[in-house]
């Protein structure tokens, strides 16, 4: 977040972790805004989106980055409820955010939409089948959206590469420590996202450290 703020942008965000949201609010303050929100609840997302647009206008850059990782198991051992949860957050939650913000962006005929995908949305590995399913869905949804947008806009499925996060640690364990931290990635990732424009519409992009 701080890299976007340092570049002079107003940042609005949401998440389910109330403690993290409170920390961001305290650290960054106004005019930035952070709210506790569960993206799997469409009515709540739609109400939040309408309130944000009323206060700030349509976003210039919409970043969709909510995701869960499944337990490291073969597909036939995955709990059905966990599979549903991944679909709800990783794919349906992303759609709910798009549904809440994109109409205003289309009406204005400007803005860039970045839907976080993954290397596992373009290739596969064992024991991540549910996650791969959602990220292949993100790729397809975003590339189809790109063909629907008016000129002057862009929709991009974006893979950040391997970053040492809690999610990667679920998959790789201690090996995840060999990859860049989220803070280090942001030094490259934030400027990369900010320079995206209409010419990038429909491109599957990657920015790794």
Number of C-alpha atoms within 10 A of each C-alpha: 15 16 15 16 12 9 11 9 15 15 17 15 18 18 16 13 12 14 11 15 19 14 12 18 17 11 10 15 12 11 11 14 16 21 18 16 17 16 23 21 14 17 12 14 22 18 11 19 20 16 12 17 15 10 9 11 14 22 20 14 18 20 19 20 15 18 20 17 21 21 18 15 15 12 16 9 10 17 13 10 9 15 19 12 19 20 22 20 21 27 21 20 23 23 20 21 20 21 15 18 22 21 12 17 23 17 10 14 14 22 22 25 29 22 25 24 29 23 17 18 21 13 10 14 9 10 18 19 20 22 23 23 18 26 27 21 18 25 24 14 17 27 19 13 17 21 13 13 18 15 14 15 22 27 28 28 27 26 22 18 18 19 21 21 14 13 15 17 15 14 17 13 11 11 11 19 14 10 16 17 15 15 14 13 19 20 14 14 18 16 13 12 19 14 9 18 18 16 11 16 24 19 16 17 16 16 15 13 16
